Amino acid sequence: MKGQELLRSIESEYLKSDIPTIYVGDTVRVGVVIQEGGKERVQPYEGTVIAMKNGGVNRSITVRRIFQGVGVERVFLPHSPRISYIEVIRRGKVRRAKLYYLRDRVGKATRLKQRFDRPIEKVAKTKKKKSKK
């Protein structure tokens, strides 16, 4: 058990504390840090969470959105330094753990009912400090 305790202690240094509680079916806005040349900027990516994996540092969420009529899915690691913020916009009412069936649906059929029994936590967005080079 000492090996697992050692891993947990090392991983705990990299865990972010400002991540809201995310469920499958939620509509989220993820701020992704993008490097262009020598500059960094935060680009928001908004979509529905269709899958979640693992826990701790290795946790990942798959976010799906429709862009110009084409479905785009991205996998995000919430504890990654490339993620500036994660904001829950609305809660979705779903009855399964993976929403891969949304891939086959088009238009209004991809909408999920809203869930009101789980409150949306307001988490302050953290701004990156500009580094002088």
N, C-alpha and C positions, 0 to 999 in steps of 0.2 A: 504493500500500500504506500510505501514511502515514495515510489516513483510517481504515482498519481498525485500525491500531495505536492511534490516538487513541481510537476507540470502545472497544477492549479495555481501555485504561488507565482510562477513565471507568467502565466496567462493573465492573472489578475492585474498586472501592471498595464496591460494593453487594453483592458476592457473600458469602454466609454460608459459614463454614468448618465449622460443626457439623452439616451435613446428612449423614445416612448414605447409603450406596450403595443406591439403590432400583431394583428391577427390576419389570417387568410381571408380575403374578401375586402379588406380595407383599401380605400383609395389614399395613396400616399404621395408626397412630394419629396423627392430625394435631391439634395444639393450635392452635385458631383464637382470636385475640383478638377479643372482642366488646365493644362499647361499649353500656352500658345507662345512660341518663341521663348522669351525670358519672363513672360508675365503669367500669372495665375488668375483664374476667374472661377466663379461658382456658377454652374449651369444647372437649373432645376430640371428634373425628370419626373413627370407625374403620370401615375398609372395605378392599376389594380394589382394587389399582391395575389398571385395565383399559387405560390408554393413557398414553403419555409423548410429549412434543413438545419439539423444539428443544434448545438447550443454552445454557449461560451464564445471564444474568439472565432471559432470556425463556423459560426452561425451565418446563414445566407438567406436572402429573400429574393424571389423572382418577381419582377414587376413587369406587367404587360400594358402596352398602350397601342392605340391605333394612330399611325402617322401617315398622312396622305393616302389613306385607304389600305395601308399595309400594316399588319400586326408586327410590333417590335417588342421583343422580350429582352430584358437585361437582368443579370444576376448581380446583386450587390452584397458586399460584406459590411454589415452595419458598423463593425468595430474598426474598419479600415481607416487610415488617415486620409484617404482620397474622398471620404464622405464627410461633407461639412455639416450637414444637418439632415434629419428625417422628420417630416411633419405629417401627421395623420390628418387628412381632410375630412373624410367621412368613413363611418363603419358600415360594412356590408353584412347582410344576413345570408349566411351560407351554411350548408349542412355536411360539407365534406372537407377533407384536409388539403386536397389538391384540386385546383380548378382548371385542369387541362382541357375540359370540355368547352371552355370559352374560345379555344383556338378554332373550333369548327363553326362558331357562330358569327354572324355578320350583323352590323347595324344595331338596332334597338334590342335585339335578342341578347346582346352582351351585357345589358344593364342588370345590376343586382339591387335587391330591395335594401333600403337603409335600415340600420339597426340602431335603436335609441337607448337600449338598456346598458350599453358600455360607454362610459363618458370618454370624450376626447381630451387627452392631457395636453395642456399648452406647455411646450418646452421652448425655452429661449434659444434662438439661433446663435451659435458661436461664430464670431468673426475671426478669421486668420490674421495673425500679425504679419505685417509686411516686413520682409527681410531685405536689408540693404546689401547689395553686392557691388 
